[in-house]
Amino acid sequence: MTLYMSPAEADAAIAALSPQIELYAELLVKKGVAIRPGQELVVQSPVECADFARMVVRKAYEARAGHVTVIWHDDVMTRLEYENVGLPYFEHTPSWKVEQLNSLAEKGACFLFLEGSDPDALKGIDPAKPATASRARNAECRAFRDGMDFGRNAWCIAGVPVETWASKVFPDCPKREAVYRLWMAILQVARSDGDDPQAAWETHNATFEKNKRLLNGSNFKALRYKSKNGTDLRIGLNKGHIWEGGCARTVNGSTYFPNIPTEEIFTTPNRLEVEGVVHSALPLVHQGQLVKDFWLRFEDGRVVDYDAAQGKEVLQLIIETDENSCRLGEVALISKNTPIRQTGLIFFDTLYDENASCHLALGMGFPECIEGGYDMTPDELLAHGVNRSHTHVDFMIGADDLNIWGIRQDDTEAALFINGQWAWEN
């Protein structure tokens, strides 16, 4: 017989985590977005996480932030909007939202996105509506998007539990106990369950350097993927490509962590040189809708065929967002020997699940992943093989038996991954 916590017991357990949760908030401010004295911080937060958002705001002012703007969102109200407003409304972002995001970015703000939502929030909603709204926002809020894409604004995405999400991850637990368990998991995988999370992240960042040196020194021209689930894929790499991972840097030299947690080493592939089939290893939650057990077939860099056991229409809208959303913008390598994978949990959230598995992304590529990329125009990046799109959607492909080879300039191969982990871990 399983004994569960009462709501009062679960709330007491969450309260006992307060010192660690406070250290986590401080980590997001000081290492995540790396706030500078006098700088504006923009916090996007679920309304359900108001207590944690207030803690973040307090930590930001303690770190001498110039001002903090909080933008709230709510799954229930978002669903009501999509249920009751016609598709044409979402073809453009309201001008006040465009002005808000663009002006904050142009003034040098950093952005903290607190992620916590129901993975099924938009189940049954016409997927064209959120897809259209996302495309419009990315197209019209150019200063905001380009500020993050081209290293002008520091940003960080980090998770905070809400009851609906926690219940999806821990479906057998009462709601409050599920929140407690999700808090425990978030703190663990974010290396925020010890006495000094900021020091832990400095140490963690150092571990990325070895793998980046190896990959950048190898100058592979392509990667080859193979798995028993049917994955058989070849991905070309750009001339002058750079592998990144761990902390990122703005053009003015500030270091920050775009994702907390993060375990990935990544680069941008050649948008025209992807051939073969790849199968998903974990579900994809995209804009509140679930895509499961899907595959993609590529020819000349484009997705030419695909299917999914669930959510095929959502997958279609991702692929058809614009003319280049059918091409890859990212390849990321992650060993299965990571804290997230070792929890044994499926988080139903890309921030976490992508860091438990090698993944790819459809859509926008990264300027920092090619030599001189920040100094190139969008057309020059495109000419160098870096994809350009209004979307960027990660999907997980890291099956336990996934093997990956790096193809050298002379066509010889080097094993990079054997059975889902770095070759040197075997």
Order of alpha helices (4+ residues) and beta strands (2+ residues): alpha-alpha-beta-alpha-beta-alpha-alpha-beta-alpha-alpha-beta-alpha-alpha-alpha-beta-beta-beta-beta-beta-beta-beta-beta-beta-beta-beta-alpha-beta-alpha-alpha-beta-alpha-beta-beta-beta-beta
